[in-house]
Amino acid sequence: MPVRTRIAATAVVLLLLLAGCSSGRAGGDGRIVLRFQSLAWQPESVAATKKLVREWNASHTRVKVEYVQGSWDSVHDQLLTSFEGGEAPDVIHDASDDLADFAHGGYLADLTGLLSSRLKSDIPQSSWDTARFGDGVYGVPFLQEPRVLIANAKWLRTAKVRVPTPEHPWTWTEFRTVTKKLSGHGTYGVAWPLKEPVSATLNLSLSAGGRLFHQGADGKVSVRFGSGDAVVPRTVHDQVAVDHSAPASTLGSGGSDTLPGFFGGKYAMVPLGFSYRQQVALQAPKGFDWEVLPAPAGANGLTQGVSPQTLSIAADCPHKKEAAAFLDFLLRPRNMVRLALGDWMLPTGTHALKDPALHTRKNGWSTGTALAAHLRPAPAQSVRGYPEWKDKVATPAYQEYYSGSIDLSELRRRLERDGNLVLARYQR
């Protein structure tokens, strides 16, 4: 390529890069423009988030926020590309279990000295721990989602089984017994949608004392599959392969895929994230009687892991104080309630959790809020290399165990031997 042509091409590339790097820059009229990438996807959630952005812009003349729509399906790779290309949004919506590599890589700002005392004191320490990596905090956890049982209420009443409550939940043993009683003649007591089995298994295993990831004195993390880690996998496996109280056909399904069978009377219960209530409320046939039950309890009671949705600030954002002020506005108690109602999830803020709208029995809101005090950081929260471990080792291992292709000892061997080889590469 001639020198003149190379120079011209380079100039074009530089202009394109500068055009792309408009994040956080001052506009032509001297105003600061912050790009906020939101992953809200349900219509109610998108509407609530966009309305809050409009309210901010209406009351702030110097700092404007530009709403950018992102997607949960591609957010990790999209953010990684934008960080490396210098085009990251200023304010970033993500989940806490996706932050570790970004935080350690220097792509996210440490929020420790940027957040207001009101916001810091309103969110419990257990929630802050989900976004703490090393000595810094790299996201504000604001929405969380316990796993619950969505149940056919009429079916449970007809079978005369004890209906659990947050005060008196089923044990994992009792849950297995109940699902056996509810099964027969082509119907099943429970349907497990485990297309993504790792998060569900690890988070529910906290109730039985499972930890899986253990940090040594040197700070390095290793995988050890103990007795507590086996309770939930063994329950699911036995319901499918031994009791036939759960169909093998749903193991590769997503949560939404099980709803037609649930509405059609094929399954009595489906373990789902709390936000799935929105789909159930919209799609259930007229007169369908459903209710929300707490997930079973183990040695640690109702404890379960969560990876809250988070809001972060890019390390390259030139206006971090202004971005932090926007976060503070977005997460005022009343605004946090609006976001929670829009996403059918629970707010992390203690003041927001007290809102009467979150304590009604309708659509199971009161059951969810009763579980909030039992939510803890997901076991893999701060483990570097977790995404690779999950995709290459844990997902196929759990899927094969649940389908009956391997036994529990082989599951343990794969998670520990193969898993520790993956994690070791990230901890050299």
The 8 nearest C-alpha neighbors of each residue, nearest first, counted from 0:
[[1, 5, 4, 2, 3, 6, 8, 7],
 [2, 0, 4, 3, 5, 6, 7, 8],
 [1, 3, 5, 4, 6, 0, 7, 8],
 [4, 2, 6, 5, 1, 7, 0, 8],
 [3, 5, 7, 1, 2, 6, 8, 0],
 [6, 4, 2, 8, 7, 3, 9, 1],
 [5, 7, 9, 3, 4, 8, 2, 10],
 [6, 8, 4, 10, 9, 5, 3, 11],
 [9, 7, 5, 11, 10, 6, 4, 12],
 [10, 8, 12, 6, 11, 7, 5, 13],
 [11, 9, 13, 7, 8, 12, 14, 6],
 [10, 12, 14, 8, 9, 13, 15, 7],
 [13, 11, 9, 15, 10, 14, 16, 8],
 [12, 14, 16, 10, 15, 11, 17, 9],
 [15, 13, 17, 11, 12, 16, 18, 10],
 [16, 14, 18, 12, 13, 17, 19, 11],
 [17, 15, 19, 13, 18, 14, 20, 12],
 [18, 16, 20, 14, 19, 15, 13, 21],
 [17, 19, 15, 16, 20, 21, 14, 13],
 [20, 18, 16, 17, 21, 86, 15, 22],
 [19, 21, 86, 17, 22, 18, 16, 85],
 [22, 20, 24, 19, 18, 23, 17, 86],
 [23, 21, 20, 24, 34, 88, 89, 33],
 [22, 24, 33, 32, 316, 317, 89, 318],
 [25, 23, 21, 22, 31, 32, 26, 317],
 [26, 24, 31, 30, 29, 32, 27, 23],
 [25, 27, 30, 29, 28, 31, 32, 24],
 [26, 28, 29, 25, 30, 31, 24, 32],
 [27, 29, 26, 30, 25, 31, 61, 32],
 [30, 28, 26, 25, 27, 31, 61, 24],
 [29, 31, 61, 26, 25, 28, 62, 32],
 [32, 30, 25, 62, 24, 26, 63, 61],
 [31, 33, 63, 23, 64, 24, 25, 62],
 [34, 32, 23, 64, 89, 65, 22, 63],
 [33, 35, 65, 88, 89, 22, 64, 66],
 [36, 34, 90, 66, 67, 65, 88, 89],
 [35, 37, 67, 91, 68, 69, 92, 88],
 [38, 36, 92, 68, 39, 69, 67, 35],
 [37, 39, 69, 70, 92, 71, 40, 68],
 [38, 40, 45, 37, 44, 41, 48, 342],
 [41, 39, 45, 38, 42, 44, 70, 43],
 [40, 42, 44, 43, 45, 39, 342, 341],
 [43, 41, 45, 44, 46, 40, 341, 39],
 [44, 42, 341, 46, 41, 45, 47, 342],
 [43, 45, 341, 342, 47, 41, 46, 42],
 [44, 46, 42, 39, 48, 47, 43, 40],
 [45, 47, 43, 49, 44, 48, 42, 50],
 [48, 46, 44, 50, 45, 49, 43, 338],
 [49, 47, 51, 45, 50, 46, 44, 52],
 [50, 48, 52, 46, 51, 47, 45, 53],
 [51, 49, 53, 47, 52, 48, 46, 54],
 [50, 52, 54, 48, 53, 49, 55, 47],
 [51, 53, 49, 55, 50, 54, 56, 48],
 [54, 52, 50, 56, 51, 55, 57, 49],
 [55, 53, 51, 57, 52, 56, 50, 58],
 [54, 56, 52, 58, 53, 57, 59, 51],
 [55, 57, 53, 59, 63, 58, 54, 52],
 [56, 58, 54, 55, 59, 53, 60, 52],
 [57, 59, 55, 56, 54, 60, 53, 61],
 [60, 58, 56, 61, 57, 62, 55, 63],
 [59, 61, 62, 58, 56, 63, 57, 30],
 [62, 60, 30, 59, 31, 63, 29, 32],
 [63, 61, 31, 59, 30, 60, 32, 64],
 [62, 64, 32, 56, 31, 33, 61, 65],
 [65, 63, 33, 32, 34, 66, 56, 35],
 [64, 66, 34, 35, 33, 67, 63, 32],
 [65, 67, 35, 36, 34, 64, 68, 49],
 [68, 66, 36, 35, 37, 65, 69, 34],
 [69, 67, 37, 36, 38, 66, 70, 39],
 [68, 70, 38, 37, 36, 67, 74, 71],
 [71, 69, 38, 72, 74, 73, 68, 40],
 [70, 72, 74, 73, 38, 69, 93, 75],
 [73, 71, 70, 74, 75, 69, 76, 38],
 [74, 72, 71, 70, 75, 76, 77, 69],
 [73, 75, 77, 71, 76, 70, 78, 72],
 [76, 74, 78, 77, 73, 79, 97, 71],
 [77, 75, 79, 78, 74, 73, 80, 81],
 [76, 78, 74, 80, 75, 79, 73, 81],
 [79, 77, 81, 75, 80, 76, 74, 82],
 [78, 80, 76, 82, 77, 81, 75, 83],
 [81, 79, 77, 83, 78, 82, 84, 76],
 [80, 82, 87, 86, 84, 78, 83, 79],
 [83, 81, 87, 79, 85, 84, 80, 78],
 [82, 84, 80, 81, 85, 79, 86, 87],
 [85, 83, 81, 82, 86, 80, 87, 16],
 [84, 86, 82, 83, 87, 81, 20, 315],
 [87, 85, 81, 20, 84, 19, 82, 88],
 [86, 88, 81, 82, 85, 89, 78, 313],
 [89, 87, 34, 90, 22, 35, 36, 91],
 [88, 90, 313, 34, 316, 312, 33, 22],
 [91, 89, 35, 312, 88, 311, 36, 34],
 [90, 92, 311, 36, 310, 312, 35, 88],
 [91, 93, 310, 37, 309, 36, 38, 311],
 [92, 94, 309, 308, 91, 310, 95, 97],
 [95, 93, 308, 309, 97, 96, 307, 306],
 [94, 96, 306, 97, 98, 130, 307, 309],
 [95, 97, 380, 94, 98, 306, 99, 379],
 [98, 96, 95, 94, 99, 93, 75, 100],
 [97, 99, 101, 95, 96, 100, 102, 94],
 [100, 98, 102, 101, 381, 97, 103, 383],
 [99, 101, 103, 102, 104, 98, 383, 97],
 [102, 100, 104, 98, 106, 99, 103, 107],
 [103, 101, 99, 104, 107, 105, 100, 98],
 [104, 102, 100, 105, 101, 99, 132, 106],
 [103, 105, 101, 102, 106, 100, 107, 99],
 [106, 104, 102, 103, 107, 101, 314, 108],
 [105, 107, 314, 101, 104, 102, 313, 82],
 [108, 106, 314, 313, 102, 105, 312, 137],
 [109, 107, 314, 313, 312, 110, 137, 106],
 [108, 110, 137, 136, 135, 111, 107, 112],
 [109, 111, 113, 136, 112, 137, 108, 114],
 [110, 112, 109, 113, 136, 135, 114, 137],
 [113, 111, 110, 114, 109, 115, 136, 320],
 [114, 112, 110, 111, 323, 320, 115, 319],
 [113, 115, 112, 323, 110, 111, 116, 118],
 [116, 114, 117, 118, 119, 113, 327, 324],
 [115, 117, 119, 118, 120, 114, 121, 113],
 [118, 116, 115, 120, 119, 121, 114, 327],
 [117, 119, 121, 115, 116, 120, 122, 114],
 [118, 120, 116, 117, 121, 122, 115, 114],
 [119, 121, 117, 118, 122, 116, 123, 124],
 [122, 120, 118, 348, 349, 119, 117, 123],
 [121, 123, 348, 120, 347, 119, 349, 118],
 [124, 122, 125, 126, 121, 127, 120, 348],
 [123, 125, 127, 126, 128, 122, 120, 119],
 [124, 126, 128, 123, 127, 375, 376, 129],
 [125, 127, 124, 128, 123, 129, 140, 122],
 [128, 126, 124, 129, 125, 130, 131, 123],
 [127, 129, 131, 125, 126, 130, 124, 376],
 [128, 130, 376, 127, 126, 131, 95, 380],
 [131, 129, 128, 138, 127, 136, 95, 137],
 [132, 130, 136, 128, 135, 129, 137, 133],
 [133, 131, 135, 134, 136, 381, 130, 99],
 [132, 134, 135, 131, 136, 103, 381, 102],
 [133, 135, 132, 131, 136, 109, 111, 137],
 [136, 134, 109, 132, 133, 131, 137, 111],
 [137, 135, 131, 109, 110, 130, 111, 138],
 [138, 136, 109, 130, 110, 311, 108, 107],
 [137, 139, 311, 310, 130, 309, 136, 140],
 [138, 140, 309, 310, 141, 311, 130, 137],
 [141, 139, 309, 307, 308, 138, 142, 126],
 [140, 142, 347, 346, 309, 308, 139, 307],
 [143, 141, 346, 308, 307, 345, 347, 140],
 [144, 142, 307, 345, 344, 346, 308, 347],
 [143, 145, 273, 344, 272, 345, 146, 305],
 [146, 144, 273, 272, 147, 305, 143, 367],
 [145, 147, 272, 271, 273, 294, 144, 270],
 [148, 146, 294, 293, 270, 271, 292, 273],
 [147, 149, 270, 292, 269, 294, 291, 150],
 [148, 150, 291, 269, 268, 290, 270, 292],
 [151, 149, 268, 290, 289, 152, 267, 148],
 [150, 152, 289, 267, 154, 153, 288, 268],
 [153, 151, 289, 155, 154, 288, 150, 290],
 [154, 152, 156, 155, 151, 157, 288, 289],
 [153, 155, 157, 151, 152, 156, 158, 267],
 [154, 156, 158, 152, 153, 157, 160, 159],
 [157, 155, 159, 153, 158, 154, 152, 160],
 [156, 158, 154, 159, 155, 153, 160, 152],
 [157, 159, 155, 156, 160, 154, 181, 180],
 [160, 158, 156, 157, 155, 161, 162, 154],
 [161, 159, 158, 155, 162, 156, 177, 157],
 [160, 162, 163, 159, 155, 177, 156, 169],
 [161, 163, 160, 164, 155, 292, 168, 169],
 [164, 162, 168, 167, 169, 161, 292, 165],
 [163, 165, 167, 168, 166, 293, 292, 162],
 [164, 166, 168, 167, 293, 369, 366, 163],
 [165, 167, 164, 168, 163, 369, 293, 301],
 [166, 168, 164, 165, 163, 169, 162, 296],
 [169, 167, 163, 164, 165, 295, 166, 296],
 [170, 168, 295, 173, 174, 163, 296, 171],
 [169, 171, 296, 173, 295, 172, 297, 174],
 [170, 172, 174, 295, 173, 296, 297, 175],
 [173, 171, 175, 170, 174, 176, 169, 234],
 [174, 172, 176, 170, 175, 171, 169, 177],
 [173, 175, 171, 177, 172, 176, 169, 170],
 [174, 176, 172, 178, 173, 177, 171, 179],
 [177, 175, 173, 179, 174, 178, 172, 180],
 [178, 176, 180, 174, 179, 175, 173, 181],
 [177, 179, 188, 181, 175, 180, 176, 244],
 [180, 178, 176, 244, 182, 177, 181, 188],
 [181, 179, 177, 178, 182, 176, 188, 158],
 [180, 182, 188, 178, 179, 177, 187, 158],
 [183, 181, 187, 188, 179, 186, 244, 180],
 [182, 184, 186, 185, 187, 181, 244, 180],
 [183, 185, 186, 182, 187, 265, 181, 244],
 [186, 184, 183, 187, 265, 182, 266, 246],
 [187, 185, 265, 183, 182, 184, 266, 188],
 [186, 188, 182, 266, 244, 245, 189, 265],
 [187, 189, 178, 181, 267, 182, 244, 266],
 [188, 190, 268, 245, 266, 187, 269, 267],
 [189, 191, 269, 245, 266, 246, 192, 249],
 [190, 192, 193, 250, 249, 269, 270, 189],
 [193, 191, 252, 250, 253, 249, 254, 194],
 [194, 192, 196, 250, 195, 251, 191, 252],
 [193, 195, 251, 252, 253, 196, 192, 250],
 [194, 196, 193, 197, 198, 394, 199, 253],
 [197, 195, 193, 199, 194, 198, 200, 394],
 [198, 196, 200, 199, 394, 195, 201, 393],
 [197, 199, 201, 200, 202, 196, 195, 377],
 [200, 198, 202, 197, 196, 201, 203, 195],
 [201, 199, 197, 203, 198, 202, 204, 196],
 [200, 202, 204, 198, 203, 199, 197, 378],
 [201, 203, 304, 303, 204, 199, 200, 205],
 [202, 204, 303, 205, 200, 201, 206, 199],
 [205, 203, 209, 201, 206, 207, 202, 231],
 [206, 204, 209, 208, 303, 207, 203, 202],
 [205, 207, 302, 299, 297, 204, 300, 303],
 [208, 206, 297, 298, 227, 204, 205, 209],
 [207, 209, 227, 205, 206, 299, 298, 210],
 [210, 208, 228, 227, 205, 204, 207, 211],
 [209, 211, 212, 378, 205, 208, 228, 213],
 [212, 210, 223, 224, 222, 209, 228, 213],
 [213, 211, 222, 210, 221, 220, 223, 378],
 [214, 212, 220, 221, 222, 211, 215, 223],
 [213, 215, 220, 219, 218, 221, 212, 216],
 [216, 214, 218, 217, 219, 220, 213, 221],
 [215, 217, 218, 214, 219, 220, 213, 221],
 [218, 216, 215, 219, 214, 220, 426, 221],
 [219, 217, 215, 216, 214, 220, 426, 213],
 [218, 220, 214, 215, 217, 426, 221, 216],
 [221, 219, 214, 213, 215, 212, 218, 222],
 [220, 222, 213, 212, 419, 214, 223, 219],
 [221, 223, 212, 415, 211, 419, 213, 224],
 [224, 222, 211, 415, 225, 212, 221, 213],
 [223, 225, 211, 228, 411, 222, 415, 226],
 [226, 224, 228, 227, 223, 229, 209, 211],
 [225, 227, 229, 228, 230, 224, 209, 208],
 [228, 226, 209, 208, 207, 229, 225, 230],
 [227, 229, 209, 225, 226, 224, 204, 230],
 [228, 230, 226, 227, 232, 233, 231, 225],
 [231, 229, 233, 227, 232, 228, 234, 207],
 [230, 232, 234, 233, 204, 229, 235, 200],
 [233, 231, 235, 234, 229, 230, 236, 200],
 [232, 234, 236, 230, 231, 235, 229, 237],
 [235, 233, 231, 237, 232, 236, 238, 230],
 [234, 236, 238, 232, 233, 237, 231, 239],
 [237, 235, 401, 233, 239, 234, 238, 240],
 [238, 236, 241, 240, 234, 239, 235, 233],
 [237, 239, 242, 244, 235, 245, 236, 243],
 [240, 238, 245, 243, 236, 237, 246, 247],
 [239, 241, 237, 236, 243, 238, 242, 403],
 [242, 240, 237, 243, 238, 239, 236, 244],
 [243, 241, 238, 244, 237, 240, 239, 179],
 [244, 242, 239, 245, 238, 241, 240, 246],
 [243, 245, 187, 238, 242, 179, 188, 182],
 [244, 246, 239, 189, 190, 238, 243, 187],
 [247, 245, 248, 239, 249, 190, 243, 244],
 [246, 248, 250, 249, 239, 245, 402, 240],
 [247, 249, 246, 250, 251, 252, 245, 190],
 [250, 248, 252, 192, 251, 247, 191, 246],
 [251, 249, 193, 192, 252, 247, 248, 191],
 [250, 252, 194, 249, 193, 192, 253, 248],
 [253, 251, 192, 194, 249, 250, 256, 193],
 [252, 254, 192, 256, 194, 255, 193, 251],
 [253, 255, 192, 256, 257, 271, 252, 258],
 [256, 254, 257, 258, 253, 275, 278, 252],
 [255, 257, 253, 254, 258, 252, 259, 192],
 [258, 256, 255, 260, 254, 259, 261, 192],
 [257, 259, 261, 260, 255, 256, 262, 254],
 [260, 258, 262, 261, 257, 263, 256, 255],
 [261, 259, 263, 265, 258, 262, 257, 264],
 [260, 262, 258, 266, 263, 259, 264, 265],
 [263, 261, 259, 260, 264, 258, 283, 284],
 [264, 262, 260, 261, 265, 259, 266, 258],
 [265, 263, 261, 262, 266, 260, 267, 186],
 [264, 266, 186, 260, 261, 263, 187, 267],
 [267, 265, 187, 261, 189, 268, 188, 264],
 [266, 268, 188, 151, 189, 150, 187, 154],
 [269, 267, 150, 189, 149, 266, 188, 148],
 [268, 270, 190, 149, 189, 148, 271, 191],
 [271, 269, 148, 147, 149, 191, 268, 146],
 [272, 270, 146, 147, 269, 148, 273, 254],
 [271, 273, 146, 274, 275, 145, 147, 144],
 [272, 274, 275, 144, 145, 146, 147, 276],
 [273, 275, 343, 276, 344, 272, 277, 342],
 [276, 274, 277, 278, 273, 272, 279, 271],
 [277, 275, 279, 274, 278, 280, 273, 362],
 [276, 278, 280, 275, 279, 274, 281, 343],
 [279, 277, 281, 275, 276, 280, 282, 255],
 [278, 280, 276, 282, 283, 277, 281, 275],
 [279, 281, 277, 278, 282, 283, 276, 362],
 [282, 280, 278, 279, 283, 277, 276, 284],
 [281, 283, 279, 280, 278, 284, 258, 277],
 [282, 284, 279, 280, 281, 287, 262, 285],
 [285, 283, 287, 286, 282, 262, 281, 263],
 [284, 286, 287, 283, 288, 282, 281, 280],
 [285, 287, 288, 284, 283, 289, 153, 262],
 [286, 288, 284, 285, 283, 289, 262, 151],
 [289, 287, 152, 286, 151, 153, 290, 150],
 [290, 288, 151, 152, 150, 287, 149, 291],
 [289, 291, 150, 152, 149, 363, 292, 151],
 [290, 292, 149, 363, 148, 150, 147, 366],
 [293, 291, 148, 147, 149, 163, 164, 294],
 [294, 292, 147, 165, 148, 164, 295, 168],
 [293, 295, 147, 148, 292, 146, 296, 301],
 [296, 294, 169, 170, 171, 168, 293, 174],
 [297, 295, 300, 301, 170, 206, 169, 171],
 [296, 298, 207, 206, 300, 299, 170, 171],
 [297, 299, 207, 300, 208, 206, 296, 227],
 [300, 298, 206, 297, 207, 208, 302, 301],
 [299, 301, 296, 297, 302, 206, 298, 207],
 [302, 300, 296, 206, 373, 303, 299, 295],
 [303, 301, 206, 373, 300, 374, 205, 299],
 [304, 302, 205, 203, 202, 374, 206, 375],
 [303, 305, 377, 202, 375, 376, 374, 205],
 [304, 306, 377, 376, 307, 375, 374, 202],
 [305, 307, 95, 96, 377, 94, 376, 308],
 [308, 306, 143, 140, 142, 95, 94, 305],
 [307, 309, 94, 142, 140, 93, 141, 95],
 [310, 308, 140, 139, 94, 93, 138, 92],
 [309, 311, 92, 139, 138, 91, 93, 90],
 [312, 310, 138, 91, 90, 137, 139, 309],
 [313, 311, 90, 108, 89, 107, 91, 314],
 [312, 314, 107, 89, 316, 315, 108, 106],
 [313, 315, 108, 107, 106, 316, 312, 105],
 [316, 314, 313, 317, 106, 85, 89, 108],
 [315, 317, 313, 89, 318, 314, 23, 319],
 [318, 316, 319, 23, 315, 24, 314, 89],
 [319, 317, 321, 316, 320, 23, 322, 31],
 [318, 320, 322, 321, 316, 317, 323, 312],
 [321, 319, 323, 322, 318, 324, 113, 114],
 [320, 322, 324, 323, 319, 318, 325, 62],
 [321, 323, 319, 325, 324, 320, 318, 326],
 [324, 322, 326, 320, 325, 321, 319, 113],
 [325, 323, 327, 321, 322, 326, 320, 328],
 [324, 326, 328, 322, 323, 327, 329, 321],
 [327, 325, 323, 329, 328, 324, 330, 322],
 [326, 328, 324, 330, 325, 329, 323, 331],
 [329, 327, 325, 326, 330, 331, 324, 55],
 [328, 330, 326, 327, 331, 334, 325, 51],
 [331, 329, 335, 327, 328, 334, 326, 332],
 [330, 332, 334, 328, 333, 329, 335, 327],
 [333, 331, 351, 335, 334, 350, 330, 336],
 [332, 334, 336, 335, 331, 337, 351, 330],
 [335, 333, 337, 331, 336, 332, 330, 329],
 [334, 336, 330, 332, 338, 337, 333, 331],
 [337, 335, 339, 333, 334, 338, 351, 340],
 [336, 338, 334, 340, 335, 339, 341, 333],
 [339, 337, 341, 335, 336, 340, 47, 342],
 [340, 338, 344, 336, 342, 341, 337, 345],
 [341, 339, 343, 337, 342, 338, 336, 344],
 [340, 342, 44, 43, 338, 339, 343, 337],
 [341, 343, 44, 339, 344, 340, 338, 274],
 [344, 342, 274, 340, 341, 339, 277, 345],
 [343, 345, 339, 342, 274, 144, 143, 273],
 [344, 346, 143, 339, 142, 144, 347, 368],
 [347, 345, 142, 348, 339, 141, 352, 143],
 [346, 348, 141, 142, 122, 349, 345, 143],
 [349, 347, 122, 351, 121, 350, 346, 352],
 [348, 350, 352, 351, 121, 122, 347, 353],
 [351, 349, 353, 352, 348, 332, 121, 354],
 [350, 352, 332, 348, 353, 349, 354, 336],
 [351, 353, 349, 350, 354, 346, 348, 357],
 [354, 352, 351, 350, 355, 349, 357, 358],
 [353, 355, 356, 352, 351, 357, 358, 350],
 [356, 354, 358, 357, 353, 359, 352, 351],
 [355, 357, 354, 358, 359, 364, 340, 336],
 [358, 356, 355, 364, 354, 359, 365, 368],
 [359, 357, 365, 355, 356, 364, 360, 368],
 [358, 360, 365, 361, 364, 357, 356, 355],
 [361, 359, 363, 365, 364, 362, 358, 366],
 [362, 360, 363, 359, 364, 365, 358, 290],
 [361, 363, 364, 360, 276, 290, 291, 280],
 [362, 364, 291, 360, 361, 366, 365, 290],
 [363, 365, 367, 357, 366, 358, 359, 362],
 [366, 364, 358, 368, 360, 359, 367, 363],
 [367, 365, 369, 363, 364, 368, 370, 165],
 [366, 368, 370, 364, 369, 365, 363, 371],
 [367, 369, 371, 365, 370, 366, 364, 358],
 [370, 368, 366, 367, 371, 365, 165, 372],
 [369, 371, 367, 368, 373, 372, 366, 374],
 [372, 370, 368, 373, 374, 369, 367, 145],
 [371, 373, 370, 374, 369, 368, 375, 302],
 [374, 372, 302, 371, 370, 301, 375, 303],
 [375, 373, 303, 371, 372, 304, 302, 305],
 [374, 376, 304, 305, 303, 125, 377, 373],
 [377, 375, 129, 304, 305, 378, 380, 306],
 [376, 378, 304, 305, 380, 379, 306, 202],
 [379, 377, 380, 210, 376, 212, 201, 304],
 [378, 380, 382, 377, 381, 385, 212, 96],
 [379, 381, 96, 377, 378, 382, 129, 376],
 [380, 382, 99, 379, 383, 132, 96, 129],
 [383, 381, 379, 385, 380, 384, 99, 220],
 [384, 382, 385, 425, 99, 100, 381, 422],
 [383, 385, 387, 386, 422, 425, 388, 382],
 [384, 386, 388, 387, 383, 382, 389, 379],
 [387, 385, 389, 388, 384, 390, 97, 383],
 [388, 386, 390, 389, 385, 384, 391, 421],
 [389, 387, 385, 392, 391, 386, 390, 418],
 [390, 388, 393, 386, 387, 394, 392, 391],
 [389, 391, 387, 394, 388, 392, 386, 393],
 [390, 392, 388, 387, 389, 393, 394, 395],
 [393, 391, 388, 389, 394, 390, 395, 418],
 [392, 394, 389, 396, 395, 397, 414, 388],
 [393, 395, 397, 396, 390, 389, 197, 392],
 [396, 394, 398, 397, 393, 399, 392, 391],
 [395, 397, 393, 399, 398, 394, 410, 392],
 [398, 396, 400, 394, 399, 395, 393, 401],
 [397, 399, 395, 401, 396, 400, 394, 402],
 [398, 400, 404, 402, 396, 397, 401, 405],
 [401, 399, 405, 397, 403, 402, 398, 404],
 [402, 400, 236, 398, 403, 399, 397, 235],
 [401, 403, 399, 400, 404, 398, 247, 236],
 [404, 402, 400, 401, 405, 399, 240, 406],
 [403, 405, 399, 402, 400, 406, 401, 398],
 [406, 404, 400, 403, 399, 409, 410, 407],
 [407, 405, 409, 408, 400, 410, 403, 404],
 [406, 408, 410, 409, 411, 405, 400, 233],
 [409, 407, 411, 410, 406, 412, 405, 413],
 [408, 410, 412, 411, 407, 406, 405, 413],
 [411, 409, 407, 413, 408, 412, 396, 414],
 [410, 412, 408, 414, 409, 413, 224, 415],
 [413, 411, 409, 415, 410, 414, 416, 408],
 [414, 412, 417, 410, 416, 415, 411, 409],
 [415, 413, 418, 411, 412, 417, 416, 393],
 [414, 416, 418, 222, 412, 413, 419, 417],
 [417, 415, 413, 418, 419, 412, 414, 420],
 [418, 416, 413, 420, 419, 415, 414, 392],
 [419, 417, 414, 415, 421, 420, 416, 388],
 [418, 420, 422, 421, 416, 417, 415, 221],
 [419, 421, 423, 417, 418, 422, 416, 424],
 [422, 420, 418, 419, 423, 424, 388, 417],
 [421, 423, 419, 424, 425, 420, 384, 418],
 [424, 422, 426, 420, 425, 421, 419, 427],
 [423, 425, 422, 426, 421, 427, 420, 384],
 [424, 426, 423, 422, 384, 427, 383, 421],
 [427, 425, 423, 424, 219, 422, 383, 220],
 [426, 425, 424, 423, 219, 422, 383, 421]]
